[in-house]
Every structure is written in structure tokens, then in C-alpha cells.
Amino acid sequence: MPKVAIISHGIGGPGLSILLDEAFKIMPGLKLKGVIRVGTCGGLSKEASAGKVAISEGAVRLDGASSQIIPDPEYPAVPDIRMTYELIQMAEKLAIPYVRGITVSTATLYTGQGRKDGFRGYQPSEPRYRDAVSYWSRLSAVNMEMECSLLFIMGRLFNIPTACVTGIIDERLNRGDIIVKQRDIAIERAIKLVIEYLRSRIFDNEGK
């Protein structure tokens, strides 16, 4: 069994749920080592500027898939606390600029995230979708993406540690477009953070 497996999944909760179900079945070691999602996101707070890394401490369950796994909306989507705290410590050790807090995981990129440039500019009337950026920003959410709430729900259900690290590639409060100059920096920082964390947790411990 490999010490680390890198697996790609499709966009959104449904694609990730398939990956996790199948990975959990064939990789029993995940119960001890856990799963870390690495991806990209948009910043929702003034502090969540492009180029930084977001470390999720919990997620809003709008992913469209976790409700079919645990139907109760009151059941929280939260990561493994120890793994998340250790990732925060590693970010500080590496001097990687980061934000931490609540992530909004949506099922759709356009309507779910309040984008006005979808087909015909359609937006539902519900404020949390129509005015998603201002709505969730007022509630102190720090970033928005499409998967981590599903990851946290399945991790808690099956007692498998999970965490989520995403590179912030756009600033939804200011403009909403990808900031190209910061995109690669954000992605590289997210990957570096997780690699160094895994090295310290798995490989360094074996040498002691």
C-alpha cells in the first residue's frame, strides 16, 4: 500500500463522493492517515486575497451531494480538528500566507456562487444565491468552492480524518475574475503546504 496516493476527481460534490466511496473501499489505510483535498477557491473576505491559501475549519453544506448521505441539514460539515490545526501550524512554519475559517461549498459555479455572467444572467431570487458573495461575506465566511463540505461529511460519517487546503485564485469581493498573476502562486503554495505537512507527518516520523 503506498504511503501517499494522489487522486484526481471531477468538479463538485457528486464526483468527489464517487472517488471517496471507491477509495475508502480499496484503501483501508485512509482511516489512519486521512484525506486532504487540495484545490482552488475564491476569497470572500478582505483578508482572503488572491495568492494566499485557505484552510477550511468548517463548511456550509450547499454542495448538493452531502444531503443524500446525511439528510439532516443540521449535521455540521467539519474537518478533523487535529489535522487542520497541524496544517495551520505548518503554514506558519513555512511562512505561507493563509486564512482560516468557514468555507461555502456550492453545487453550481454560476447560480450557486452568485455569478452574474451565466447564460442570460439568470439568478434565483433567494439572497444566499442571488447575492451570494455579500450574503456569505456578512456571515464571516472566508472562501467559496464546491467540494469540501462533502469531504467533511463523508469523513465524519466513516471516521476518516479529512482536511481541505485551497489556493485563493480570485477575490470575489473586489472583482470576481481569476487574478492570473496570483493563480499559480496560490496553487503552488497550497501544494507545498500539503507536501511539507505529509513529509513531516509520515516520512520524518519513520526516521525517528
C-alpha positions in Angstrom: 0.0 0.0 0.0 1.5 3.4 -1.0 2.3 5.8 1.8 0.7 8.7 -0.2 -1.9 8.4 -3.0 -2.6 11.4 -5.3 -6.1 11.1 -6.9 -7.9 13.5 -9.1 -11.7 13.9 -9.0 -14.4 15.6 -11.0 -15.8 19.0 -10.2 -18.2 19.2 -7.3 -19.6 17.0 -4.5 -21.1 14.3 -6.7 -17.7 13.5 -8.4 -15.8 13.6 -5.2 -18.4 11.3 -3.5 -17.7 8.6 -6.1 -13.9 8.9 -5.6 -14.2 8.7 -1.8 -16.6 5.8 -1.8 -14.3 3.8 -4.0 -11.1 4.9 -2.3 -12.5 4.1 1.2 -13.2 0.5 -0.1 -9.8 -0.2 -1.6 -7.6 1.8 0.7 -8.2 0.8 4.4 -5.2 2.8 5.5 -7.1 6.0 4.9 -8.7 5.5 8.3 -5.4 6.1 9.9 -3.8 8.6 7.5 -6.8 10.6 6.3 -7.6 12.6 3.2 -6.6 16.1 2.3 -8.3 17.9 -0.5 -6.1 20.4 -2.4 -7.7 22.7 -4.9 -8.6 26.3 -5.7 -11.2 28.7 -4.3 -12.4 32.3 -4.4 -11.9 34.6 -1.5 -14.9 36.1 0.3 -13.2 38.2 3.0 -10.9 41.2 2.8 -8.2 39.0 4.3 -8.7 36.3 1.7 -6.7 37.9 -1.1 -5.5 36.1 -4.2 -2.3 34.2 -3.8 -3.0 33.1 -0.2 -4.0 29.7 1.0 -7.4 29.0 2.7 -7.5 26.3 5.4 -11.1 25.3 6.0 -12.3 24.9 9.6 -15.9 24.1 8.6 -18.2 24.3 5.6 -21.7 25.4 4.5 -23.4 22.4 3.0 -24.7 23.7 -0.4 -22.7 21.0 -2.3 -25.8 19.2 -3.5 -24.5 15.8 -2.6 -23.9 15.5 1.1 -27.7 15.9 1.7 -28.1 12.5 0.1 -25.5 11.0 2.5 -26.7 12.6 5.8 -30.0 14.3 5.0 -30.2 16.3 8.2 -29.1 19.8 7.3 -28.2 20.5 10.9 -25.4 17.9 10.8 -22.3 20.0 10.5 -19.6 19.7 7.9 -16.3 19.9 9.9 -12.8 18.6 9.2 -10.5 16.7 11.5 -9.5 19.2 14.1 -6.0 17.9 14.7 -5.1 17.6 11.1 -6.4 21.1 10.4 -4.6 22.6 13.3 -1.3 20.9 12.2 -1.8 22.3 8.7 -2.2 25.8 10.2 1.0 25.3 12.2 2.8 24.1 9.0 1.7 27.2 7.1 3.1 29.4 9.8 6.3 27.4 9.9 6.7 27.8 6.1 5.6 31.5 6.2 2.9 30.7 3.8 0.2 33.4 3.9 -3.1 31.9 4.8 -6.6 32.5 6.0 -8.7 30.1 8.1 -12.4 29.9 8.7 -15.7 28.8 7.2 -15.9 27.7 3.6 -19.0 27.8 1.4 -19.3 24.7 -0.7 -21.8 25.1 -3.6 -23.3 22.7 -6.1 -23.1 25.1 -9.0 -20.4 27.6 -10.2 -22.7 30.3 -11.6 -26.0 30.5 -9.7 -24.7 28.9 -6.5 -21.9 31.4 -6.3 -23.8 34.5 -7.3 -22.1 35.0 -10.6 -23.9 37.4 -12.9 -22.2 36.2 -16.2 -24.0 32.9 -16.6 -26.4 32.3 -19.5 -28.9 35.1 -19.7 -27.6 36.3 -16.4 -30.1 34.1 -14.6 -30.1 34.1 -10.8 -32.6 32.7 -8.4 -34.4 35.1 -6.1 -33.1 33.6 -2.8 -30.5 36.1 -1.4 -27.9 33.4 -0.5 -27.6 32.6 -4.2 -28.5 36.0 -5.9 -26.2 37.9 -3.6 -24.0 35.0 -2.6 -20.8 37.0 -2.2 -22.2 39.7 0.0 -24.5 37.3 1.9 -21.8 34.9 3.0 -19.2 37.6 3.5 -21.5 39.2 6.0 -21.7 35.9 7.8 -17.9 35.9 8.0 -17.2 33.0 5.5 -13.7 33.3 4.1 -13.9 31.4 0.8 -16.1 29.6 -1.7 -15.6 26.4 -3.6 -17.5 23.2 -4.5 -16.3 20.2 -2.6 -15.1 20.4 0.9 -18.4 20.1 2.7 -19.0 16.7 1.1 -15.5 15.6 2.0 -16.0 16.6 5.7 -19.4 14.9 5.8 -18.1 11.6 4.5 -15.0 11.8 6.7 -17.1 12.2 9.8 -19.6 9.6 8.8 -16.9 6.9 8.2 -14.5 8.1 10.9 -11.8 9.1 8.4 -9.7 12.3 9.1 -10.2 14.9 6.5 -8.9 18.4 5.8 -9.1 21.0 3.0 -6.4 23.3 1.6 -7.2 25.6 -1.3 -5.3 28.3 -3.2 -7.2 31.5 -3.5 -7.2 32.5 -7.1 -9.8 35.3 -7.2 -11.2 37.9 -4.9 -15.0 37.8 -5.2 -15.5 40.9 -3.0 -13.5 43.0 -5.4 -13.9 41.7 -8.9 -14.7 38.0 -9.2 -12.3 37.2 -12.1 -9.3 34.9 -11.7 -6.2 37.0 -10.9 -3.8 35.3 -13.3 -0.6 36.7 -11.6 -1.6 35.2 -8.3 -3.2 31.9 -9.5 -0.1 29.9 -9.9 1.4 31.3 -6.7 -1.7 30.3 -4.8 -1.7 26.8 -6.3 2.0 26.3 -5.6 1.6 27.4 -2.0 -1.3 25.0 -1.4 0.6 22.1 -2.9 3.8 23.0 -1.0 1.9 23.2 2.3 0.4 19.8 2.0 3.6 18.1 0.7 5.6 19.5 3.6 2.8 18.5 6.1 2.8 14.9 4.7 6.6 14.8 4.8 6.6 15.8 8.5 3.8 13.5 9.5 4.7 10.4 7.5 8.3 10.3 6.4 10.0 12.3 9.1 8.3 10.2 11.8 9.7 7.0 10.2 13.2 8.2 10.6 12.9 8.8 14.3 
